[in-house]
Amino acid sequence: MSIAGFPTSSDIYLEVDGVKVAVVQSYSAKASKTSSAVDAFGESEPVATVPGQTSHVLELTRLYATDEAIRDGIDFYGLSGFSLVICKPDRKIIYSDCQWSSISEAGTLGAMVVEKVTIVASKRIETGV
């Protein structure tokens, strides 16, 4: 009996206008939805729930700027409207129209590394590879 493992990420990166600007060592993702209950007069419990908007918050760890992005003078603090692309063996997940909400830096002299970035994405698309 063989047990298949979960597909892991083989490539995680930030993309701006179709250009890879940084690779990401790891990530964690959290989706939440603002649903609400529908009350009806005379009922002791809600009669239905209505789905609300979905929010995608991701925490990225250890971002390394690509050589091309460094040459172009990348500024992580100036990034907006970018995409996070997560390539898995069986599919690709794209979080688009991203904005950063927090950045923590730690690095060594001459290295273009950002330790942690929290981003909020407006869309999540999953495609087959």
Backbone as XML, in Angstrom:
<?xml version="1.0"?>
<chain id="A" units="angstrom">
  <residue number="1" name="MET">
    <atom name="N" x="0.849" y="-1.177" z="0.000"/>
    <atom name="CA" x="0.000" y="0.000" z="0.000"/>
    <atom name="C" x="0.890" y="1.235" z="0.000"/>
  </residue>
  <residue number="2" name="SER">
    <atom name="N" x="0.688" y="2.103" z="-0.975"/>
    <atom name="CA" x="1.477" y="3.335" z="-0.998"/>
    <atom name="C" x="0.583" y="4.506" z="-0.620"/>
  </residue>
  <residue number="3" name="ILE">
    <atom name="N" x="1.177" y="5.429" z="0.102"/>
    <atom name="CA" x="0.442" y="6.611" z="0.532"/>
    <atom name="C" x="1.018" y="7.805" z="-0.205"/>
  </residue>
  <residue number="4" name="ALA">
    <atom name="N" x="0.160" y="8.483" z="-0.932"/>
    <atom name="CA" x="0.600" y="9.672" z="-1.669"/>
    <atom name="C" x="0.603" y="10.859" z="-0.715"/>
  </residue>
  <residue number="5" name="GLY">
    <atom name="N" x="1.666" y="11.636" z="-0.768"/>
    <atom name="CA" x="1.767" y="12.822" z="0.075"/>
    <atom name="C" x="1.045" y="13.994" z="-0.547"/>
  </residue>
  <residue number="6" name="PHE">
    <atom name="N" x="0.985" y="15.050" z="0.202"/>
    <atom name="CA" x="0.385" y="16.271" z="-0.312"/>
    <atom name="C" x="1.337" y="16.912" z="-1.307"/>
  </residue>
  <residue number="7" name="PRO">
    <atom name="N" x="0.820" y="17.477" z="-2.387"/>
    <atom name="CA" x="1.704" y="18.183" z="-3.315"/>
    <atom name="C" x="2.324" y="19.381" z="-2.618"/>
  </residue>
  <residue number="8" name="THR">
    <atom name="N" x="3.611" y="19.538" z="-2.740"/>
    <atom name="CA" x="4.286" y="20.669" z="-2.112"/>
    <atom name="C" x="4.604" y="21.718" z="-3.165"/>
  </residue>
  <residue number="9" name="SER">
    <atom name="N" x="4.950" y="22.890" z="-2.707"/>
    <atom name="CA" x="5.274" y="23.979" z="-3.624"/>
    <atom name="C" x="6.670" y="23.791" z="-4.180"/>
  </residue>
  <residue number="10" name="SER">
    <atom name="N" x="6.794" y="23.932" z="-5.489"/>
    <atom name="CA" x="8.108" y="23.831" z="-6.111"/>
    <atom name="C" x="8.652" y="25.209" z="-6.466"/>
  </residue>
  <residue number="11" name="ASP">
    <atom name="N" x="7.786" y="26.195" z="-6.528"/>
    <atom name="CA" x="8.218" y="27.545" z="-6.862"/>
    <atom name="C" x="7.190" y="28.529" z="-6.311"/>
  </residue>
  <residue number="12" name="ILE">
    <atom name="N" x="7.664" y="29.522" z="-5.576"/>
    <atom name="CA" x="6.801" y="30.560" z="-5.014"/>
    <atom name="C" x="7.465" y="31.888" z="-5.343"/>
  </residue>
  <residue number="13" name="TYR">
    <atom name="N" x="6.714" y="32.783" z="-5.975"/>
    <atom name="CA" x="7.336" y="34.049" z="-6.339"/>
    <atom name="C" x="6.328" y="35.177" z="-6.473"/>
  </residue>
  <residue number="14" name="LEU">
    <atom name="N" x="6.859" y="36.415" z="-6.398"/>
    <atom name="CA" x="6.065" y="37.610" z="-6.646"/>
    <atom name="C" x="6.258" y="38.012" z="-8.093"/>
  </residue>
  <residue number="15" name="GLU">
    <atom name="N" x="5.179" y="38.499" z="-8.683"/>
    <atom name="CA" x="5.208" y="38.876" z="-10.092"/>
    <atom name="C" x="4.580" y="40.259" z="-10.243"/>
  </residue>
  <residue number="16" name="VAL">
    <atom name="N" x="5.230" y="41.099" z="-11.031"/>
    <atom name="CA" x="4.701" y="42.423" z="-11.341"/>
    <atom name="C" x="4.668" y="42.549" z="-12.857"/>
  </residue>
  <residue number="17" name="ASP">
    <atom name="N" x="3.490" y="42.783" z="-13.412"/>
    <atom name="CA" x="3.314" y="42.905" z="-14.866"/>
    <atom name="C" x="3.943" y="41.731" z="-15.612"/>
  </residue>
  <residue number="18" name="GLY">
    <atom name="N" x="3.748" y="40.517" z="-15.106"/>
    <atom name="CA" x="4.243" y="39.314" z="-15.765"/>
    <atom name="C" x="5.722" y="39.030" z="-15.567"/>
  </residue>
  <residue number="19" name="VAL">
    <atom name="N" x="6.410" y="39.836" z="-14.751"/>
    <atom name="CA" x="7.841" y="39.659" z="-14.518"/>
    <atom name="C" x="8.071" y="39.199" z="-13.082"/>
  </residue>
  <residue number="20" name="LYS">
    <atom name="N" x="8.855" y="38.121" z="-12.912"/>
    <atom name="CA" x="9.186" y="37.614" z="-11.579"/>
    <atom name="C" x="10.152" y="38.602" z="-10.931"/>
  </residue>
  <residue number="21" name="VAL">
    <atom name="N" x="9.752" y="39.174" z="-9.769"/>
    <atom name="CA" x="10.589" y="40.172" z="-9.104"/>
    <atom name="C" x="11.219" y="39.656" z="-7.818"/>
  </residue>
  <residue number="22" name="ALA">
    <atom name="N" x="10.651" y="38.591" z="-7.247"/>
    <atom name="CA" x="11.205" y="38.039" z="-6.010"/>
    <atom name="C" x="10.763" y="36.591" z="-5.855"/>
  </residue>
  <residue number="23" name="VAL">
    <atom name="N" x="11.656" y="35.787" z="-5.284"/>
    <atom name="CA" x="11.288" y="34.419" z="-4.935"/>
    <atom name="C" x="11.033" y="34.375" z="-3.434"/>
  </residue>
  <residue number="24" name="VAL">
    <atom name="N" x="10.152" y="33.484" z="-3.033"/>
    <atom name="CA" x="9.711" y="33.395" z="-1.653"/>
    <atom name="C" x="10.059" y="32.013" z="-1.125"/>
  </residue>
  <residue number="25" name="GLN">
    <atom name="N" x="10.652" y="31.962" z="0.064"/>
    <atom name="CA" x="11.037" y="30.674" z="0.634"/>
    <atom name="C" x="9.824" y="29.898" z="1.134"/>
  </residue>
  <residue number="26" name="SER">
    <atom name="N" x="8.898" y="30.556" z="1.834"/>
    <atom name="CA" x="7.716" y="29.862" z="2.337"/>
    <atom name="C" x="6.567" y="30.847" z="2.509"/>
  </residue>
  <residue number="27" name="TYR">
    <atom name="N" x="5.376" y="30.282" z="2.688"/>
    <atom name="CA" x="4.193" y="31.121" z="2.864"/>
    <atom name="C" x="3.183" y="30.406" z="3.748"/>
  </residue>
  <residue number="28" name="SER">
    <atom name="N" x="2.264" y="31.178" z="4.292"/>
    <atom name="CA" x="1.069" y="30.627" z="4.925"/>
    <atom name="C" x="-0.092" y="31.481" z="4.437"/>
  </residue>
  <residue number="29" name="ALA">
    <atom name="N" x="-1.227" y="30.832" z="4.203"/>
    <atom name="CA" x="-2.384" y="31.525" z="3.647"/>
    <atom name="C" x="-3.596" y="31.331" z="4.541"/>
  </residue>
  <residue number="30" name="LYS">
    <atom name="N" x="-4.391" y="32.378" z="4.651"/>
    <atom name="CA" x="-5.625" y="32.298" z="5.425"/>
    <atom name="C" x="-6.722" y="32.999" z="4.633"/>
  </residue>
  <residue number="31" name="ALA">
    <atom name="N" x="-7.813" y="32.280" z="4.396"/>
    <atom name="CA" x="-8.978" y="32.866" z="3.739"/>
    <atom name="C" x="-10.087" y="32.984" z="4.774"/>
  </residue>
  <residue number="32" name="SER">
    <atom name="N" x="-10.791" y="34.098" z="4.752"/>
    <atom name="CA" x="-11.926" y="34.265" z="5.653"/>
    <atom name="C" x="-13.075" y="34.900" z="4.883"/>
  </residue>
  <residue number="33" name="LYS">
    <atom name="N" x="-14.277" y="34.622" z="5.348"/>
    <atom name="CA" x="-15.472" y="35.120" z="4.667"/>
    <atom name="C" x="-16.364" y="35.803" z="5.688"/>
  </residue>
  <residue number="34" name="THR">
    <atom name="N" x="-16.928" y="36.930" z="5.305"/>
    <atom name="CA" x="-17.833" y="37.668" z="6.183"/>
    <atom name="C" x="-19.265" y="37.256" z="5.844"/>
  </residue>
  <residue number="35" name="SER">
    <atom name="N" x="-19.719" y="36.151" z="6.391"/>
    <atom name="CA" x="-21.088" y="35.686" z="6.168"/>
    <atom name="C" x="-21.996" y="36.268" z="7.237"/>
  </residue>
  <residue number="36" name="SER">
    <atom name="N" x="-23.280" y="36.374" z="6.925"/>
    <atom name="CA" x="-24.213" y="36.903" z="7.917"/>
    <atom name="C" x="-25.497" y="36.072" z="7.928"/>
  </residue>
  <residue number="37" name="ALA">
    <atom name="N" x="-26.150" y="36.075" z="9.073"/>
    <atom name="CA" x="-27.394" y="35.327" z="9.253"/>
    <atom name="C" x="-28.584" y="36.173" z="8.808"/>
  </residue>
  <residue number="38" name="VAL">
    <atom name="N" x="-29.598" y="35.488" z="8.283"/>
    <atom name="CA" x="-30.831" y="36.156" z="7.867"/>
    <atom name="C" x="-31.903" y="35.811" z="8.901"/>
  </residue>
  <residue number="39" name="ASP">
    <atom name="N" x="-32.387" y="36.830" z="9.566"/>
    <atom name="CA" x="-33.423" y="36.631" z="10.582"/>
    <atom name="C" x="-34.798" y="36.841" z="9.964"/>
  </residue>
  <residue number="40" name="ALA">
    <atom name="N" x="-35.776" y="36.125" z="10.494"/>
    <atom name="CA" x="-37.165" y="36.301" z="10.053"/>
    <atom name="C" x="-38.024" y="36.587" z="11.278"/>
  </residue>
  <residue number="41" name="PHE">
    <atom name="N" x="-38.991" y="37.468" z="11.112"/>
    <atom name="CA" x="-39.869" y="37.845" z="12.210"/>
    <atom name="C" x="-40.576" y="36.607" z="12.757"/>
  </residue>
  <residue number="42" name="GLY">
    <atom name="N" x="-40.530" y="36.438" z="14.056"/>
    <atom name="CA" x="-41.210" y="35.329" z="14.698"/>
    <atom name="C" x="-40.407" y="34.044" z="14.790"/>
  </residue>
  <residue number="43" name="GLU">
    <atom name="N" x="-39.242" y="33.993" z="14.165"/>
    <atom name="CA" x="-38.405" y="32.793" z="14.221"/>
    <atom name="C" x="-37.372" y="32.952" z="15.331"/>
  </residue>
  <residue number="44" name="SER">
    <atom name="N" x="-37.110" y="31.852" z="16.061"/>
    <atom name="CA" x="-36.141" y="31.911" z="17.154"/>
    <atom name="C" x="-34.707" y="31.722" z="16.674"/>
  </residue>
  <residue number="45" name="GLU">
    <atom name="N" x="-34.541" y="31.211" z="15.453"/>
    <atom name="CA" x="-33.211" y="31.007" z="14.868"/>
    <atom name="C" x="-33.172" y="31.615" z="13.474"/>
  </residue>
  <residue number="46" name="PRO">
    <atom name="N" x="-32.002" y="31.924" z="12.964"/>
    <atom name="CA" x="-31.906" y="32.450" z="11.602"/>
    <atom name="C" x="-32.493" y="31.449" z="10.597"/>
  </residue>
  <residue number="47" name="VAL">
    <atom name="N" x="-33.049" y="31.967" z="9.525"/>
    <atom name="CA" x="-33.650" y="31.103" z="8.504"/>
    <atom name="C" x="-32.664" y="30.772" z="7.388"/>
  </residue>
  <residue number="48" name="ALA">
    <atom name="N" x="-31.576" y="31.486" z="7.320"/>
    <atom name="CA" x="-30.568" y="31.239" z="6.282"/>
    <atom name="C" x="-29.299" y="31.996" z="6.628"/>
  </residue>
  <residue number="49" name="THR">
    <atom name="N" x="-28.256" y="31.713" z="5.878"/>
    <atom name="CA" x="-27.032" y="32.512" z="5.953"/>
    <atom name="C" x="-26.703" y="32.991" z="4.553"/>
  </residue>
  <residue number="50" name="VAL">
    <atom name="N" x="-26.142" y="34.169" z="4.496"/>
    <atom name="CA" x="-25.775" y="34.777" z="3.219"/>
    <atom name="C" x="-24.257" y="34.902" z="3.170"/>
  </residue>
  <residue number="51" name="PRO">
    <atom name="N" x="-23.623" y="34.340" z="2.120"/>
    <atom name="CA" x="-22.164" y="34.457" z="2.041"/>
    <atom name="C" x="-21.746" y="35.893" z="1.748"/>
  </residue>
  <residue number="52" name="GLY">
    <atom name="N" x="-20.656" y="36.287" z="2.374"/>
    <atom name="CA" x="-20.124" y="37.628" z="2.147"/>
    <atom name="C" x="-18.858" y="37.564" z="1.312"/>
  </residue>
  <residue number="53" name="GLN">
    <atom name="N" x="-18.081" y="38.612" z="1.375"/>
    <atom name="CA" x="-16.843" y="38.679" z="0.613"/>
    <atom name="C" x="-15.768" y="37.820" z="1.255"/>
  </residue>
  <residue number="54" name="THR">
    <atom name="N" x="-14.897" y="37.270" z="0.408"/>
    <atom name="CA" x="-13.782" y="36.476" z="0.884"/>
    <atom name="C" x="-12.538" y="37.342" z="0.925"/>
  </residue>
  <residue number="55" name="SER">
    <atom name="N" x="-11.785" y="37.209" z="2.005"/>
    <atom name="CA" x="-10.528" y="37.944" z="2.171"/>
    <atom name="C" x="-9.381" y="36.936" z="2.213"/>
  </residue>
  <residue number="56" name="HIS">
    <atom name="N" x="-8.297" y="37.225" z="1.502"/>
    <atom name="CA" x="-7.120" y="36.360" z="1.470"/>
    <atom name="C" x="-5.944" y="37.113" z="2.084"/>
  </residue>
  <residue number="57" name="VAL">
    <atom name="N" x="-5.414" y="36.587" z="3.197"/>
    <atom name="CA" x="-4.258" y="37.182" z="3.854"/>
    <atom name="C" x="-3.150" y="36.143" z="3.847"/>
  </residue>
  <residue number="58" name="LEU">
    <atom name="N" x="-1.972" y="36.533" z="3.373"/>
    <atom name="CA" x="-0.844" y="35.611" z="3.269"/>
    <atom name="C" x="0.368" y="36.179" z="3.968"/>
  </residue>
  <residue number="59" name="GLU">
    <atom name="N" x="1.100" y="35.310" z="4.636"/>
    <atom name="CA" x="2.363" y="35.708" z="5.246"/>
    <atom name="C" x="3.485" y="35.025" z="4.488"/>
  </residue>
  <residue number="60" name="LEU">
    <atom name="N" x="4.373" y="35.820" z="3.928"/>
    <atom name="CA" x="5.499" y="35.318" z="3.145"/>
    <atom name="C" x="6.763" y="35.428" z="3.982"/>
  </residue>
  <residue number="61" name="THR">
    <atom name="N" x="7.599" y="34.408" z="3.911"/>
    <atom name="CA" x="8.839" y="34.403" z="4.683"/>
    <atom name="C" x="10.030" y="34.337" z="3.746"/>
  </residue>
  <residue number="62" name="ARG">
    <atom name="N" x="11.000" y="35.165" z="3.982"/>
    <atom name="CA" x="12.267" y="35.253" z="3.249"/>
    <atom name="C" x="12.056" y="35.466" z="1.749"/>
  </residue>
  <residue number="63" name="LEU">
    <atom name="N" x="11.913" y="36.718" z="1.379"/>
    <atom name="CA" x="11.788" y="37.117" z="-0.021"/>
    <atom name="C" x="13.146" y="37.546" z="-0.529"/>
  </residue>
  <residue number="64" name="TYR">
    <atom name="N" x="13.544" y="37.003" z="-1.666"/>
    <atom name="CA" x="14.807" y="37.350" z="-2.304"/>
    <atom name="C" x="14.499" y="38.011" z="-3.639"/>
  </residue>
  <residue number="65" name="ALA">
    <atom name="N" x="14.949" y="39.228" z="-3.822"/>
    <atom name="CA" x="14.739" y="39.928" z="-5.089"/>
    <atom name="C" x="15.527" y="39.231" z="-6.190"/>
  </residue>
  <residue number="66" name="THR">
    <atom name="N" x="14.941" y="39.167" z="-7.388"/>
    <atom name="CA" x="15.652" y="38.586" z="-8.524"/>
    <atom name="C" x="16.733" y="39.560" z="-8.989"/>
  </residue>
  <residue number="67" name="ASP">
    <atom name="N" x="17.719" y="39.053" z="-9.709"/>
    <atom name="CA" x="18.797" y="39.914" z="-10.220"/>
    <atom name="C" x="18.238" y="41.038" z="-11.076"/>
  </residue>
  <residue number="68" name="GLU">
    <atom name="N" x="17.253" y="40.718" z="-11.919"/>
    <atom name="CA" x="16.654" y="41.728" z="-12.792"/>
    <atom name="C" x="15.956" y="42.808" z="-11.968"/>
  </residue>
  <residue number="69" name="ALA">
    <atom name="N" x="15.237" y="42.404" z="-10.923"/>
    <atom name="CA" x="14.534" y="43.374" z="-10.079"/>
    <atom name="C" x="15.520" y="44.264" z="-9.331"/>
  </residue>
  <residue number="70" name="ILE">
    <atom name="N" x="16.646" y="43.683" z="-8.892"/>
    <atom name="CA" x="17.678" y="44.476" z="-8.213"/>
    <atom name="C" x="18.252" y="45.501" z="-9.185"/>
  </residue>
  <residue number="71" name="ARG">
    <atom name="N" x="18.538" y="45.081" z="-10.420"/>
    <atom name="CA" x="19.050" y="46.012" z="-11.437"/>
    <atom name="C" x="18.054" y="47.135" z="-11.704"/>
  </residue>
  <residue number="72" name="ASP">
    <atom name="N" x="16.754" y="46.793" z="-11.649"/>
    <atom name="CA" x="15.713" y="47.792" z="-11.889"/>
    <atom name="C" x="15.404" y="48.628" z="-10.650"/>
  </residue>
  <residue number="73" name="GLY">
    <atom name="N" x="16.111" y="48.355" z="-9.535"/>
    <atom name="CA" x="15.929" y="49.139" z="-8.309"/>
    <atom name="C" x="14.642" y="48.823" z="-7.563"/>
  </residue>
  <residue number="74" name="ILE">
    <atom name="N" x="14.329" y="47.543" z="-7.420"/>
    <atom name="CA" x="13.091" y="47.152" z="-6.733"/>
    <atom name="C" x="13.009" y="47.768" z="-5.334"/>
  </residue>
  <residue number="75" name="ASP">
    <atom name="N" x="11.807" y="48.155" z="-4.971"/>
    <atom name="CA" x="11.523" y="48.682" z="-3.638"/>
    <atom name="C" x="10.291" y="47.933" z="-3.142"/>
  </residue>
  <residue number="76" name="PHE">
    <atom name="N" x="10.483" y="46.986" z="-2.224"/>
    <atom name="CA" x="9.361" y="46.205" z="-1.725"/>
    <atom name="C" x="8.276" y="47.101" z="-1.128"/>
  </residue>
  <residue number="77" name="TYR">
    <atom name="N" x="8.685" y="48.231" z="-0.539"/>
    <atom name="CA" x="7.727" y="49.144" z="0.063"/>
    <atom name="C" x="6.879" y="49.860" z="-0.988"/>
  </residue>
  <residue number="78" name="GLY">
    <atom name="N" x="7.360" y="49.921" z="-2.203"/>
    <atom name="CA" x="6.624" y="50.589" z="-3.273"/>
    <atom name="C" x="5.746" y="49.658" z="-4.089"/>
  </residue>
  <residue number="79" name="LEU">
    <atom name="N" x="5.812" y="48.354" z="-3.820"/>
    <atom name="CA" x="5.021" y="47.397" z="-4.591"/>
    <atom name="C" x="3.534" y="47.507" z="-4.264"/>
  </residue>
  <residue number="80" name="SER">
    <atom name="N" x="2.709" y="47.455" z="-5.308"/>
    <atom name="CA" x="1.256" y="47.374" z="-5.135"/>
    <atom name="C" x="0.680" y="46.763" z="-6.404"/>
  </residue>
  <residue number="81" name="GLY">
    <atom name="N" x="-0.446" y="46.115" z="-6.273"/>
    <atom name="CA" x="-1.095" y="45.502" z="-7.427"/>
    <atom name="C" x="-0.313" y="44.341" z="-8.016"/>
  </residue>
  <residue number="82" name="PHE">
    <atom name="N" x="0.498" y="43.667" z="-7.220"/>
    <atom name="CA" x="1.320" y="42.553" z="-7.700"/>
    <atom name="C" x="0.597" y="41.226" z="-7.487"/>
  </residue>
  <residue number="83" name="SER">
    <atom name="N" x="1.194" y="40.141" z="-7.964"/>
    <atom name="CA" x="0.633" y="38.802" z="-7.808"/>
    <atom name="C" x="1.601" y="37.910" z="-7.053"/>
  </residue>
  <residue number="84" name="LEU">
    <atom name="N" x="1.048" y="36.960" z="-6.299"/>
    <atom name="CA" x="1.826" y="35.895" z="-5.682"/>
    <atom name="C" x="1.475" y="34.627" z="-6.442"/>
  </residue>
  <residue number="85" name="VAL">
    <atom name="N" x="2.492" y="33.947" z="-6.968"/>
    <atom name="CA" x="2.285" y="32.726" z="-7.740"/>
    <atom name="C" x="2.887" y="31.559" z="-6.972"/>
  </residue>
  <residue number="86" name="ILE">
    <atom name="N" x="2.086" y="30.523" z="-6.763"/>
    <atom name="CA" x="2.532" y="29.321" z="-6.063"/>
    <atom name="C" x="2.375" y="28.157" z="-7.034"/>
  </residue>
  <residue number="87" name="CYS">
    <atom name="N" x="3.505" y="27.587" z="-7.446"/>
    <atom name="CA" x="3.483" y="26.472" z="-8.391"/>
    <atom name="C" x="3.584" y="25.165" z="-7.618"/>
  </residue>
  <residue number="88" name="LYS">
    <atom name="N" x="2.603" y="24.318" z="-7.791"/>
    <atom name="CA" x="2.605" y="22.987" z="-7.184"/>
    <atom name="C" x="2.692" y="21.974" z="-8.325"/>
  </residue>
  <residue number="89" name="PRO">
    <atom name="N" x="3.074" y="20.731" z="-8.031"/>
    <atom name="CA" x="3.218" y="19.747" z="-9.103"/>
    <atom name="C" x="1.965" y="19.549" z="-9.955"/>
  </residue>
  <residue number="90" name="ASP">
    <atom name="N" x="0.782" y="19.699" z="-9.347"/>
    <atom name="CA" x="-0.445" y="19.422" z="-10.086"/>
    <atom name="C" x="-1.288" y="20.648" z="-10.407"/>
  </residue>
  <residue number="91" name="ARG">
    <atom name="N" x="-0.881" y="21.831" z="-9.940"/>
    <atom name="CA" x="-1.671" y="23.034" z="-10.186"/>
    <atom name="C" x="-0.868" y="24.293" z="-9.860"/>
  </residue>
  <residue number="92" name="LYS">
    <atom name="N" x="-1.426" y="25.421" z="-10.256"/>
    <atom name="CA" x="-0.825" y="26.718" z="-9.972"/>
    <atom name="C" x="-1.878" y="27.563" z="-9.270"/>
  </residue>
  <residue number="93" name="ILE">
    <atom name="N" x="-1.479" y="28.229" z="-8.184"/>
    <atom name="CA" x="-2.382" y="29.110" z="-7.445"/>
    <atom name="C" x="-1.851" y="30.529" z="-7.602"/>
  </residue>
  <residue number="94" name="ILE">
    <atom name="N" x="-2.729" y="31.427" z="-8.018"/>
    <atom name="CA" x="-2.335" y="32.820" z="-8.223"/>
    <atom name="C" x="-3.219" y="33.716" z="-7.361"/>
  </residue>
  <residue number="95" name="TYR">
    <atom name="N" x="-2.566" y="34.464" z="-6.482"/>
    <atom name="CA" x="-3.244" y="35.497" z="-5.701"/>
    <atom name="C" x="-2.931" y="36.804" z="-6.415"/>
  </residue>
  <residue number="96" name="SER">
    <atom name="N" x="-3.968" y="37.520" z="-6.851"/>
    <atom name="CA" x="-3.719" y="38.719" z="-7.649"/>
    <atom name="C" x="-4.227" y="39.981" z="-6.968"/>
  </residue>
  <residue number="97" name="ASP">
    <atom name="N" x="-3.819" y="41.098" z="-7.541"/>
    <atom name="CA" x="-4.138" y="42.437" z="-7.030"/>
    <atom name="C" x="-3.764" y="42.545" z="-5.551"/>
  </residue>
  <residue number="98" name="CYS">
    <atom name="N" x="-2.520" y="42.182" z="-5.250"/>
    <atom name="CA" x="-2.032" y="42.146" z="-3.867"/>
    <atom name="C" x="-1.514" y="43.507" z="-3.411"/>
  </residue>
  <residue number="99" name="GLN">
    <atom name="N" x="-1.676" y="43.743" z="-2.121"/>
    <atom name="CA" x="-1.115" y="44.901" z="-1.440"/>
    <atom name="C" x="-0.442" y="44.385" z="-0.182"/>
  </residue>
  <residue number="100" name="TRP">
    <atom name="N" x="0.691" y="44.953" z="0.189"/>
    <atom name="CA" x="1.331" y="44.519" z="1.435"/>
    <atom name="C" x="0.698" y="45.264" z="2.599"/>
  </residue>
  <residue number="101" name="SER">
    <atom name="N" x="0.620" y="44.584" z="3.755"/>
    <atom name="CA" x="0.086" y="45.241" z="4.948"/>
    <atom name="C" x="1.145" y="45.363" z="6.040"/>
  </residue>
  <residue number="102" name="SER">
    <atom name="N" x="2.201" y="44.525" z="5.988"/>
    <atom name="CA" x="3.322" y="44.712" z="6.905"/>
    <atom name="C" x="4.575" y="44.087" z="6.308"/>
  </residue>
  <residue number="103" name="ILE">
    <atom name="N" x="5.723" y="44.691" z="6.640"/>
    <atom name="CA" x="7.020" y="44.213" z="6.165"/>
    <atom name="C" x="7.983" y="44.230" z="7.345"/>
  </residue>
  <residue number="104" name="SER">
    <atom name="N" x="8.702" y="43.109" z="7.540"/>
    <atom name="CA" x="9.756" y="43.029" z="8.557"/>
    <atom name="C" x="11.046" y="42.678" z="7.841"/>
  </residue>
  <residue number="105" name="GLU">
    <atom name="N" x="12.082" y="43.462" z="8.071"/>
    <atom name="CA" x="13.353" y="43.227" z="7.395"/>
    <atom name="C" x="14.416" y="42.722" z="8.352"/>
  </residue>
  <residue number="106" name="ALA">
    <atom name="N" x="15.246" y="41.837" z="7.845"/>
    <atom name="CA" x="16.449" y="41.386" z="8.533"/>
    <atom name="C" x="17.355" y="40.863" z="7.431"/>
  </residue>
  <residue number="107" name="GLY">
    <atom name="N" x="18.611" y="41.201" z="7.484"/>
    <atom name="CA" x="19.486" y="40.738" z="6.418"/>
    <atom name="C" x="20.930" y="41.034" z="6.709"/>
  </residue>
  <residue number="108" name="THR">
    <atom name="N" x="21.737" y="40.698" z="5.722"/>
    <atom name="CA" x="23.162" y="40.946" z="5.824"/>
    <atom name="C" x="23.555" y="41.997" z="4.806"/>
  </residue>
  <residue number="109" name="LEU">
    <atom name="N" x="24.709" y="42.543" z="4.989"/>
    <atom name="CA" x="25.220" y="43.584" z="4.112"/>
    <atom name="C" x="25.224" y="43.111" z="2.664"/>
  </residue>
  <residue number="110" name="GLY">
    <atom name="N" x="24.624" y="43.888" z="1.786"/>
    <atom name="CA" x="24.627" y="43.583" z="0.364"/>
    <atom name="C" x="23.552" y="42.621" z="-0.090"/>
  </residue>
  <residue number="111" name="ALA">
    <atom name="N" x="22.825" y="42.009" z="0.830"/>
    <atom name="CA" x="21.776" y="41.058" z="0.448"/>
    <atom name="C" x="20.442" y="41.795" z="0.334"/>
  </residue>
  <residue number="112" name="MET">
    <atom name="N" x="19.699" y="41.493" z="-0.715"/>
    <atom name="CA" x="18.383" y="42.092" z="-0.915"/>
    <atom name="C" x="17.338" y="41.086" z="-0.426"/>
  </residue>
  <residue number="113" name="VAL">
    <atom name="N" x="17.174" y="41.011" z="0.907"/>
    <atom name="CA" x="16.285" y="40.030" z="1.516"/>
    <atom name="C" x="15.309" y="40.743" z="2.441"/>
  </residue>
  <residue number="114" name="VAL">
    <atom name="N" x="14.045" y="40.366" z="2.354"/>
    <atom name="CA" x="13.046" y="40.840" z="3.298"/>
    <atom name="C" x="12.580" y="39.615" z="4.064"/>
  </residue>
  <residue number="115" name="GLU">
    <atom name="N" x="12.575" y="39.709" z="5.382"/>
    <atom name="CA" x="12.308" y="38.542" z="6.229"/>
    <atom name="C" x="10.848" y="38.088" z="6.182"/>
  </residue>
  <residue number="116" name="LYS">
    <atom name="N" x="9.916" y="39.001" z="6.438"/>
    <atom name="CA" x="8.493" y="38.638" z="6.430"/>
    <atom name="C" x="7.674" y="39.755" z="5.805"/>
  </residue>
  <residue number="117" name="VAL">
    <atom name="N" x="6.715" y="39.358" z="4.965"/>
    <atom name="CA" x="5.788" y="40.303" z="4.365"/>
    <atom name="C" x="4.392" y="39.718" z="4.506"/>
  </residue>
  <residue number="118" name="THR">
    <atom name="N" x="3.478" y="40.499" z="5.018"/>
    <atom name="CA" x="2.079" y="40.087" z="5.059"/>
    <atom name="C" x="1.367" y="40.831" z="3.941"/>
  </residue>
  <residue number="119" name="ILE">
    <atom name="N" x="0.635" y="40.072" z="3.119"/>
    <atom name="CA" x="-0.068" y="40.687" z="1.990"/>
    <atom name="C" x="-1.551" y="40.334" z="2.043"/>
  </residue>
  <residue number="120" name="VAL">
    <atom name="N" x="-2.343" y="41.185" z="1.396"/>
    <atom name="CA" x="-3.766" y="40.960" z="1.246"/>
    <atom name="C" x="-4.040" y="40.906" z="-0.252"/>
  </residue>
  <residue number="121" name="ALA">
    <atom name="N" x="-4.730" y="39.846" z="-0.684"/>
    <atom name="CA" x="-5.031" y="39.670" z="-2.111"/>
    <atom name="C" x="-6.530" y="39.786" z="-2.334"/>
  </residue>
  <residue number="122" name="SER">
    <atom name="N" x="-6.918" y="40.368" z="-3.460"/>
    <atom name="CA" x="-8.345" y="40.487" z="-3.741"/>
    <atom name="C" x="-8.908" y="39.259" z="-4.448"/>
  </residue>
  <residue number="123" name="LYS">
    <atom name="N" x="-8.035" y="38.496" z="-5.131"/>
    <atom name="CA" x="-8.514" y="37.323" z="-5.875"/>
    <atom name="C" x="-7.582" y="36.137" z="-5.690"/>
  </residue>
  <residue number="124" name="ARG">
    <atom name="N" x="-8.167" y="34.946" z="-5.758"/>
    <atom name="CA" x="-7.403" y="33.695" z="-5.728"/>
    <atom name="C" x="-7.904" y="32.835" z="-6.878"/>
  </residue>
  <residue number="125" name="ILE">
    <atom name="N" x="-6.991" y="32.455" z="-7.759"/>
    <atom name="CA" x="-7.332" y="31.624" z="-8.920"/>
    <atom name="C" x="-6.483" y="30.371" z="-8.864"/>
  </residue>
  <residue number="126" name="GLU">
    <atom name="N" x="-7.097" y="29.228" z="-9.124"/>
    <atom name="CA" x="-6.370" y="27.959" z="-9.145"/>
    <atom name="C" x="-6.528" y="27.354" z="-10.531"/>
  </residue>
  <residue number="127" name="THR">
    <atom name="N" x="-5.405" y="27.008" z="-11.155"/>
    <atom name="CA" x="-5.439" y="26.434" z="-12.491"/>
    <atom name="C" x="-4.689" y="25.114" z="-12.519"/>
  </residue>
  <residue number="128" name="GLY">
    <atom name="N" x="-5.039" y="24.240" z="-13.428"/>
    <atom name="CA" x="-4.286" y="23.008" z="-13.630"/>
    <atom name="C" x="-3.027" y="23.326" z="-14.406"/>
  </residue>
  <residue number="129" name="VAL">
    <atom name="N" x="-2.003" y="22.536" z="-14.182"/>
    <atom name="CA" x="-0.713" y="22.812" z="-14.842"/>
    <atom name="C" x="-0.657" y="22.176" z="-16.201"/>
  </residue>
</chain>
